[in-house]
Amino acid sequence: MWHPLVDVLFASRPLQQRWRLLLFLPVTLLLYPLKSIPYLFSRPFVTYDIPTRRPGESIRALVYNHPTKCPKLGRKRPLHIDVHAGGFVGGIPEADAPFCTQVAESTGAVVIAVTYRFAPRHPFPAAPDDIADALAWLVRHAGAEFGADAKIITLSGFSAGGTVGLGGTLGSKDGNGTNIVKGAVTFYSPVRLYTAVA
């Protein structure tokens, strides 16, 4: 949440990048804390750290319908990954808590809201790489850690989160060549959909 402020004040970035980050600060400093306040005392999620390919680093994730917080079904639950908004330069996964709670309650899925590294401190492709790392780890550990079925994975994302999520899962296939992510829904994401020219 504080990355844009730190980058504006202390990073050795060109002035053109710094004033854009400065314009984003009111959103970061007002909107995200307001959206997070209801979840300070009644958390519908469990915080989890997902390891990455970078030694000693992890991705913070919020897990809804964690096995410790929901009844046992006797079968594995679907797995849904949500990527938060933030203009590629900020944001927190708690901002999507109302949506993730609704998805978890209405579908029974285990919902994982993940974060990612932000620009300009971490240039492209850092954010999609984080999502790819989270997806790869979740495919291997979904059943044991969360009681989720790694064969039924869906994705959602708001704004930049949708773009980062789609980019991070692009080309992710299992051993049989089948897409790992079975469905995706993004909300106002800046993406360009096109077909390949032969």
Secondary structure, DSSP 4 states (H G I P E B T S, - for coil): --HHHHHHHH----HHHHHHHHHHHHIIIIIHHHHHGGGTTS-SEEEEEEE-SSTT-EEEEEEET-TTTS---SSPEEEEEEE--STTT---GGGGHHHHHHHHHHH--EEEEE--PPTTTS-TTHHHHHHHHHHHHHHHHHHHHH-EEEEEEEEEEETHHHHHHHHHHTT-B-TTS-BSEEEEEEES------PPP-
